[in-house]
Amino acid sequence: MKTLRETIAWAEENKVAIGHFNFSDSNQLWAIFNAAREVNVPVVVGLSGGERNFFGVEQAVAMVHSLRDTYDFPIYINGDHTYKVEDVKHAIDAGFDSVIYDSTKDGHEHNVANTKECVEYARNCGRDVLIEAEMGNIGQSSSMWDEAPAAVDDDVLTDPEMLKRFVAETGVDLIAPAVGNLHGMSKDGRNPELNIDRIKVLREEGGIPMVLHGGSGISDADFKSAIEAGVCCVHINTEIRKAYQNGIKEFVNANPDEIAPYRFLKQGQDDMQEVVKKRLELFNGM
């Protein structure tokens, strides 16, 4: 089976993107995994710090590896937004395939030094573990807004020259830039448009694979253009959380006396699976 690094190279070569979806419990993990198997494409599952605390770091790795080995299927696990170097190292030691070190709020020098430390630790861990960094301001919360901004100001977008220097100084494997994307999603389901020209320039200047965070609420047209411009992995969280929540609510409202979790959680899982499936089909040009 390909490593995550090899799978990312395959995605870039074929002008497709790997879907990255977060999970907080086993039902969500099954929703993502079943959708990926149905579409028959590789998938990355991620856990933020809060999700890891809830699920368990080693326990998440054990379940993902079990799915990978039992079904001989390319599912990879990523440590999403990780703010402390020791937490990055913990995820690597536990068996994560990749980890995002996010130090965008701590200043450039601090970000460079700590990202470099994470990269060096990954290189010496005995496995091929990828380190991703974020540059620019795309927010941190997977939340629903009453209304999204009409556009993102250019001054918060990732600067190509800074990105080029950062990659050279740290040796990071993947970069998540600010290109008009925002974490979270407006309640009407529409987010600002992406700056496709900036994506092209950043991919050329950075010279490493690019990841698009804050995918919930982005238009299908922008997704396609972003992938063509150089994005090889797309993060989705808010919209699948919403699908999971809505499915459970709908079932419980229709069946208020049902108390068996495997029954009322099932509709949430099924609704989430359908959203993941449609995203995977889009990202893979189907």
C-alpha positions in Angstrom: 0.0 0.0 0.0 1.2 3.5 -0.8 2.4 5.8 1.9 0.6 9.1 2.4 3.5 10.8 0.7 3.1 8.6 -2.3 -0.6 9.0 -2.3 -0.3 12.8 -2.3 2.2 12.5 -5.2 -0.4 10.4 -7.1 -3.1 13.0 -6.5 -0.9 15.8 -7.8 0.0 13.8 -10.9 -3.6 13.1 -11.6 -4.9 16.6 -10.8 -7.3 15.3 -8.1 -7.4 16.0 -4.4 -7.5 13.7 -1.4 -10.4 14.4 0.9 -9.6 15.0 4.6 -12.5 14.7 7.0 -12.5 15.0 10.8 -14.1 12.6 13.2 -15.0 12.7 16.9 -16.5 9.3 17.4 -16.5 5.8 15.7 -19.8 6.5 13.9 -18.3 9.4 12.1 -15.2 7.4 11.2 -17.3 4.7 9.7 -19.3 7.3 7.7 -16.0 8.6 6.2 -14.5 5.1 5.6 -17.7 3.7 4.1 -18.0 6.7 1.7 -14.3 6.3 0.6 -14.8 2.6 0.0 -17.9 3.3 -2.0 -16.2 5.8 -4.2 -12.9 3.7 -4.1 -10.5 6.5 -3.5 -7.9 7.2 -0.8 -9.0 9.2 2.2 -7.4 11.0 5.2 -9.2 11.2 8.5 -8.2 13.9 11.0 -8.6 14.8 14.6 -8.1 18.2 16.1 -6.7 18.6 19.6 -10.2 18.6 21.1 -11.3 15.6 19.0 -8.1 13.7 20.1 -8.8 14.4 23.7 -12.4 13.1 23.3 -11.5 10.0 21.3 -8.1 9.2 22.6 -4.8 9.5 20.6 -3.7 5.9 20.7 -7.3 4.6 20.4 -7.9 6.7 17.2 -4.7 5.2 15.6 -5.7 1.7 16.6 -9.1 2.0 14.9 -7.9 3.6 11.7 -5.1 1.0 11.4 -7.6 -1.7 12.0 -9.7 -0.4 9.1 -6.7 -0.1 6.9 -5.4 -3.6 7.6 -8.7 -5.4 7.7 -10.0 -4.0 4.4 -6.6 -3.4 2.8 -7.7 0.1 2.0 -5.7 3.4 1.9 -7.0 5.4 4.9 -4.6 7.6 6.6 -4.7 9.5 10.0 -3.7 13.1 10.5 -3.2 15.1 13.6 -5.2 18.2 12.7 -4.3 21.7 14.1 -1.8 21.0 16.8 -0.5 23.9 18.8 2.3 22.4 20.9 5.4 20.6 19.8 5.0 18.0 22.5 1.6 17.2 21.1 3.0 16.8 17.6 5.6 14.4 19.0 2.9 12.5 20.9 0.9 12.0 17.7 3.9 10.8 15.8 4.9 8.3 18.5 1.3 7.0 18.5 1.4 6.2 14.8 -0.2 9.2 13.0 0.7 9.4 9.3 0.9 13.2 9.4 0.6 16.1 11.8 -0.2 19.8 11.4 1.8 22.1 13.5 -0.1 25.4 13.7 1.9 28.3 15.2 0.6 31.1 13.0 -0.2 33.3 16.0 3.2 33.0 17.6 5.3 35.1 15.3 7.5 34.1 12.3 10.7 33.2 14.2 8.9 31.0 16.7 6.9 29.4 14.0 10.0 28.6 11.9 12.0 27.2 14.9 9.2 25.0 16.2 8.1 23.7 12.8 11.7 22.8 12.1 11.9 20.9 15.3 8.7 19.0 14.4 10.1 18.2 10.9 13.4 16.9 12.4 11.5 14.7 14.9 9.3 13.2 12.2 12.4 12.5 10.0 14.0 10.5 12.9 10.9 8.6 14.0 11.6 5.5 11.9 8.5 6.0 9.7 7.6 8.3 6.8 5.5 10.9 8.7 4.6 14.2 7.0 4.6 17.6 8.8 2.2 20.3 7.6 2.3 23.9 8.5 -0.2 26.8 8.1 0.6 30.3 6.8 -1.8 33.2 6.8 -5.1 33.8 8.6 -8.0 31.4 8.0 -9.3 31.3 11.6 -9.4 28.3 13.9 -13.0 27.5 14.8 -15.2 25.0 12.9 -18.4 27.0 13.5 -21.6 28.2 11.8 -21.9 32.0 11.1 -25.0 34.0 10.4 -23.3 35.5 7.4 -19.9 35.0 5.8 -17.9 38.0 4.7 -18.3 38.8 1.0 -14.6 38.5 0.4 -11.3 38.0 2.4 -8.9 41.0 2.4 -5.7 40.5 0.4 -3.6 41.5 3.4 -4.5 38.3 5.2 -3.6 36.0 2.3 -0.3 34.1 2.3 2.6 36.0 0.8 4.4 34.0 -1.8 7.9 35.2 -0.9 7.3 34.5 2.8 6.0 31.0 1.9 9.1 30.3 -0.2 11.5 31.3 2.7 9.4 29.4 5.3 9.5 26.1 3.3 13.3 26.5 2.7 14.0 27.2 6.4 11.8 24.4 7.9 11.8 21.6 5.4 8.0 21.2 5.9 6.3 18.6 3.7 2.9 20.3 3.2 1.6 23.8 3.4 -1.9 25.1 4.2 -2.1 28.7 2.9 -4.7 31.5 3.3 -6.2 31.9 -0.2 -9.7 33.3 0.7 -10.7 30.2 2.6 -12.0 30.3 6.2 -12.7 27.7 8.9 -16.4 27.3 9.5 -19.3 27.9 7.3 -22.1 30.4 6.9 -25.6 29.2 7.7 -26.7 29.8 4.0 -23.9 27.4 3.0 -21.9 30.0 1.0 -18.3 31.1 1.8 -16.2 33.7 0.0 -14.6 32.9 -3.3 -11.1 31.6 -3.4 -8.2 33.5 -5.0 -7.2 30.9 -7.6 -4.4 33.0 -9.0 -2.8 33.2 -5.5 -3.0 29.4 -5.3 -1.1 29.0 -8.6 1.6 31.4 -7.5 2.0 29.8 -4.0 2.3 26.3 -5.4 5.0 27.4 -7.8 6.9 29.5 -5.2 6.6 27.0 -2.3 7.5 23.9 -4.4 5.6 21.6 -2.1 2.1 20.1 -2.1 -0.7 22.5 -0.9 -3.6 21.7 1.4 -6.9 23.7 1.4 -8.3 24.1 4.9 -11.8 25.4 5.6 -13.4 23.6 2.7 -17.0 23.7 4.1 -19.1 26.2 2.1 -16.7 26.5 -0.8 -18.4 26.3 -4.2 -17.9 23.3 -6.5 -16.5 25.6 -9.2 -13.9 26.9 -6.8 -12.9 23.5 -5.6 -12.3 22.3 -9.2 -10.3 25.4 -10.0 -8.3 25.1 -6.8 -7.4 21.5 -7.5 -6.4 22.4 -11.1 -4.3 25.2 -9.7 -2.3 23.0 -7.3 -4.4 21.9 -4.3 -3.9 18.2 -3.6 -5.8 17.8 -0.3 -9.0 19.4 1.0 -10.2 19.6 4.6 -13.9 19.3 5.4 -15.3 19.4 8.9 -18.1 21.8 9.6 -20.5 20.6 6.9 -20.1 16.9 7.9 -20.6 17.8 11.6 -23.8 19.6 10.6 -25.0 16.6 8.5 -24.3 14.3 11.5 -26.2 16.5 13.9 -29.2 17.0 11.6 -29.6 13.3 10.9 -29.7 12.5 14.6 -32.1 15.4 15.3 -34.4 14.3 12.6 -34.5 10.7 13.8 -35.0 11.6 17.5 -37.8 14.1 16.6 -39.6 11.4 14.6 -38.9 8.7 17.2 -38.9 10.4 20.6 -39.2 7.2 22.6 -36.2 5.5 20.9 -33.3 5.2 23.3 -31.0 2.7 21.5 -28.0 4.7 20.4 -27.2 2.5 17.5 -30.6 3.3 16.0 -30.7 7.1 16.5 -27.0 7.5 15.6 -27.4 5.6 12.4 -29.3 8.3 10.5 -26.6 10.8 11.5 -23.9 8.4 10.2 -25.8 7.8 7.0 -26.4 11.5 6.3 -22.8 12.3 7.0 -21.6 9.5 4.7 -23.7 10.9 1.8 -22.0 14.3 2.2 -18.5 12.7 2.3 -19.3 10.6 -0.8 -20.3 13.7 -2.8 -17.2 15.6 -1.8 -15.0 12.7 -2.7 -16.6 12.3 -6.1 -16.1 16.1 -6.7 -12.5 16.1 -5.6 -11.7 13.1 -7.8 -13.4 14.5 -10.9 -16.3 11.9 -10.9 
